Amino acid sequence: MKIAIVGIGSIGGNLARRLAAAGHQVSVANSRGKAAVSSFAREAGVTPADLKGAIDGADAVILAVPLPAMATLPKDLLSELPSSVPVVDTSNYYPGLRDARIRALESGQTESVWVSEQIGRPVIKAFNNLLAYSLENLGQPKGTEGRLGVAVAGDDAHQKTLVMQLVDDVGFDPVDSASLEDSWRQQPCTPAYCCDYTAAQMRPALAAAVKGAAAPKREEFNVRLPELFASNPSHADVVAFNRRFNAVD
């Protein structure tokens, strides 16, 4: 497949490398132009492009930019993209840490529903409930015991199938987490978020999420984050913290 990735941070960059290693034709871009991604592209073995150039002719588009940046993407960026092509939202909302507060999300709107409104088309939510370290280092061949799961939410069955195949291609078991509206179950501070769960563990964690419970947990998380990172935690420490903190009380 020809895959366009917008954003080359910890998620977008790792996806570019892993998808290219899986044999896909990957183009990367960001808002600063082709020159800004050229060095990374050479290192990763992918193609640098500007935004329009990356998306032209793509079979899938992955938006790996911070959630507030979705509102600043060019309004016509996806206007010529066929409706059958999935647009993947990997973003998360981190108010009080990285992101300014967004009124609609503070009022309870599902994050990826808001994203779909900003870009003018439905999205598939994926790769947002996996730690960057896990994406980079813990992918395994299909059928490997203990292979980690990645939640995939969306409303278009064909698009969701394509994205679930990409999840498999980069070394993880795709877990169908229902509709885009239901993707609140994989947002930050929910039981399935960034816990390095297998697919079998993730399904009940998604089901255990309680609507509205994540927002107050986010505020507590912001307070406790300095405590967590003061001890220079290992990846295992972070996962253990998330499993405890995100669990339903």
C-alpha positions as CSV (number, residue, x, y, z in Angstrom):
1,M,0.0,0.0,0.0
2,K,1.0,3.6,-0.5
3,I,0.8,5.2,3.0
4,A,1.0,8.8,3.9
5,I,2.1,9.7,7.4
6,V,1.7,13.3,8.6
7,G,4.0,13.9,11.5
8,I,7.3,12.2,12.4
9,G,7.3,12.3,16.1
10,S,7.4,9.2,18.4
11,I,4.3,7.6,16.9
12,G,4.5,8.8,13.3
13,G,8.2,8.1,13.1
14,N,8.0,4.6,14.4
15,L,5.0,3.8,12.2
16,A,7.0,5.0,9.2
17,R,9.9,2.7,10.0
18,R,7.8,-0.3,10.8
19,L,5.4,0.0,7.8
20,A,8.3,0.5,5.4
21,A,10.0,-2.6,6.9
22,A,6.8,-4.5,6.2
23,G,7.0,-3.6,2.5
24,H,4.7,-0.6,2.2
25,Q,5.5,2.5,0.2
26,V,5.6,5.2,2.9
27,S,5.7,9.0,2.4
28,V,6.2,11.3,5.3
29,A,5.3,15.0,5.7
30,N,4.7,17.7,8.2
31,S,3.5,21.3,8.3
32,R,7.0,22.7,7.8
33,G,7.5,21.3,4.3
34,K,9.5,18.6,2.5
35,A,12.9,19.8,3.6
36,A,11.9,19.5,7.2
37,V,11.3,15.7,6.9
38,S,14.1,14.9,4.4
39,S,16.8,13.9,7.0
40,F,14.4,11.6,8.8
41,A,13.2,10.1,5.5
42,R,16.7,9.2,4.5
43,E,17.4,7.6,7.9
44,A,14.1,5.7,7.9
45,G,14.1,4.6,4.2
46,V,10.9,6.4,3.3
47,T,10.0,9.2,0.9
48,P,9.9,12.9,2.0
49,A,7.1,15.0,0.7
50,D,5.0,18.1,1.3
51,L,1.5,17.6,2.7
52,K,-0.3,17.4,-0.6
53,G,2.4,15.3,-2.2
54,A,2.3,12.7,0.5
55,I,-1.5,12.4,0.4
56,D,-1.8,12.3,-3.4
57,G,-2.7,8.8,-4.4
58,A,-2.4,7.4,-0.9
59,D,-4.2,4.1,0.0
60,A,-4.2,5.1,3.7
61,V,-3.4,8.4,5.6
62,I,-2.1,8.4,9.1
63,L,-2.4,11.7,11.1
64,A,0.3,11.5,13.8
65,V,0.2,15.0,15.1
66,P,-0.9,16.4,18.5
67,L,-4.7,16.6,18.8
68,P,-4.9,20.4,18.8
69,A,-2.9,20.5,15.6
70,M,-5.7,18.7,13.7
71,A,-7.6,22.0,13.7
72,T,-4.7,23.8,12.0
73,L,-4.3,21.4,9.1
74,P,-5.2,22.9,5.7
75,K,-8.9,22.7,5.3
76,D,-8.6,21.3,1.8
77,L,-5.9,18.8,2.6
78,L,-8.1,15.7,2.2
79,S,-10.6,17.1,-0.3
80,E,-9.4,15.0,-3.2
81,L,-8.8,11.8,-1.2
82,P,-11.4,9.1,-2.2
83,S,-13.9,8.4,0.5
84,S,-12.8,4.8,0.6
85,V,-9.3,5.7,1.8
86,P,-9.0,5.4,5.6
87,V,-7.7,8.4,7.6
88,V,-6.2,7.2,10.9
89,D,-6.2,9.4,14.0
90,T,-3.4,8.4,16.4
91,S,-3.8,11.5,18.7
92,N,-4.7,11.9,22.4
93,Y,-5.9,14.8,24.4
94,Y,-3.5,15.9,27.2
95,P,-5.1,19.0,28.8
96,G,-3.0,20.6,31.5
97,L,0.2,18.9,30.2
98,R,0.7,19.6,26.5
99,D,-2.6,20.8,25.2
100,A,-4.8,23.9,25.8
101,R,-8.2,22.9,26.9
102,I,-10.8,22.4,24.2
103,R,-14.3,23.2,25.3
104,A,-16.1,20.4,23.3
105,L,-13.8,17.8,24.8
106,E,-14.1,19.2,28.3
107,S,-17.9,18.8,27.8
108,G,-17.5,15.1,27.0
109,Q,-17.2,14.9,23.2
110,T,-15.3,11.9,22.1
111,E,-11.8,13.0,21.0
112,S,-11.8,11.4,17.6
113,V,-15.3,12.6,16.8
114,W,-13.9,16.1,17.4
115,V,-11.0,15.3,15.1
116,S,-13.3,14.1,12.3
117,E,-15.1,17.5,12.6
118,Q,-11.8,19.4,12.3
119,I,-10.6,17.6,9.1
120,G,-14.0,17.3,7.5
121,R,-14.2,13.5,7.2
122,P,-14.6,10.4,9.4
123,V,-11.5,8.8,10.9
124,I,-10.4,5.5,12.2
125,K,-8.9,5.7,15.7
126,A,-5.8,3.5,16.1
127,F,-2.3,3.4,17.5
128,N,-3.3,5.8,20.3
129,N,-3.4,3.3,23.2
130,L,0.1,2.0,22.7
131,L,3.2,3.5,24.2
132,A,5.9,4.7,21.8
133,Y,8.4,2.4,23.3
134,S,6.1,-0.6,22.7
135,L,5.5,0.4,19.1
136,E,9.2,0.7,18.5
137,N,10.4,-2.4,20.3
138,L,7.6,-4.9,21.1
139,G,6.1,-5.8,17.8
140,Q,6.0,-9.5,17.1
141,P,5.1,-11.8,14.2
142,K,1.5,-12.9,14.0
143,G,0.7,-15.9,16.2
144,T,3.5,-15.1,18.7
145,E,2.4,-15.9,22.3
146,G,1.9,-12.7,24.3
147,R,1.7,-10.4,21.2
148,L,0.4,-7.0,22.3
149,G,-3.0,-5.6,21.1
150,V,-3.9,-2.3,19.5
151,A,-7.4,-0.9,19.7
152,V,-9.1,0.1,16.4
153,A,-12.3,2.1,16.4
154,G,-14.4,3.4,13.4
155,D,-17.6,3.3,11.6
156,D,-16.6,2.1,8.1
157,A,-16.1,-1.6,8.0
158,H,-13.9,-1.6,4.9
159,Q,-11.6,1.2,6.2
160,K,-11.4,-0.5,9.6
161,T,-10.3,-3.8,8.0
162,L,-7.5,-2.0,6.1
163,V,-6.3,-0.3,9.3
164,M,-6.4,-3.6,11.2
165,Q,-4.2,-5.1,8.6
166,L,-1.7,-2.3,9.1
167,V,-1.8,-3.0,12.8
168,D,-1.0,-6.6,12.1
169,D,1.8,-5.6,9.6
170,V,3.7,-3.6,12.3
171,G,3.6,-6.5,14.8
172,F,0.4,-6.2,16.9
173,D,-3.0,-7.9,17.2
174,P,-5.8,-5.6,16.1
175,V,-8.7,-5.3,18.6
176,D,-12.0,-4.1,17.2
177,S,-13.2,-1.5,19.7
178,A,-16.5,-0.7,18.0
179,S,-17.6,2.7,16.6
180,L,-15.8,6.0,16.5
181,E,-18.2,7.3,19.1
182,D,-17.1,4.4,21.3
183,S,-13.4,5.2,20.9
184,W,-13.6,7.1,24.3
185,R,-12.9,3.6,25.7
186,Q,-9.3,3.8,24.4
187,Q,-8.6,7.4,25.4
188,P,-6.1,8.4,28.1
189,C,-6.8,7.3,31.7
190,T,-9.1,4.4,30.6
191,P,-8.4,0.8,31.6
192,A,-7.1,-0.2,28.1
193,Y,-4.8,2.8,27.7
194,C,-1.0,2.1,27.3
195,C,-1.0,-1.0,29.5
196,D,0.8,-3.4,27.1
197,Y,-2.1,-5.7,27.1
198,T,-2.6,-8.7,24.7
199,A,-5.8,-8.7,22.7
200,A,-7.3,-11.1,25.1
201,Q,-6.5,-8.7,28.0
202,M,-7.5,-5.6,26.1
203,R,-11.1,-6.6,25.3
204,P,-12.3,-6.8,28.9
205,A,-10.3,-3.6,29.7
206,L,-12.2,-1.8,26.9
207,A,-15.5,-3.1,28.2
208,A,-14.7,-2.0,31.8
209,A,-14.3,1.6,30.9
210,V,-16.8,3.9,32.5
211,K,-18.2,6.9,30.5
212,G,-17.0,10.2,32.0
213,A,-14.5,8.6,34.5
214,A,-11.4,9.5,32.6
215,A,-11.7,13.3,32.9
216,P,-11.2,13.5,36.7
217,K,-8.5,10.8,36.4
218,R,-6.6,13.1,34.0
219,E,-6.4,15.8,36.6
220,E,-5.0,13.4,39.1
221,F,-2.6,12.0,36.5
222,N,-1.2,15.5,35.9
223,V,-0.5,15.8,39.6
224,R,1.2,12.4,39.9
225,L,3.2,12.5,36.7
226,P,6.2,14.4,38.3
227,E,6.3,11.8,41.0
228,L,6.4,8.9,38.5
229,F,9.2,10.3,36.4
230,A,11.3,11.6,39.3
231,S,12.6,8.1,39.7
232,N,13.6,7.7,36.1
233,P,11.2,4.8,35.6
234,S,11.8,1.9,33.2
235,H,9.3,1.0,30.5
236,A,8.0,-1.8,32.8
237,D,7.6,0.7,35.6
238,V,5.4,3.0,33.4
239,V,3.3,0.1,32.2
240,A,2.8,-1.1,35.8
241,F,1.8,2.5,36.9
242,N,-0.7,2.7,34.0
243,R,-2.3,-0.6,34.9
244,R,-2.8,0.4,38.5
245,F,-3.8,4.0,37.8
246,N,-6.2,3.3,34.8
247,A,-8.0,0.4,36.5
248,V,-11.6,1.0,37.4
249,D,-11.9,1.7,41.1
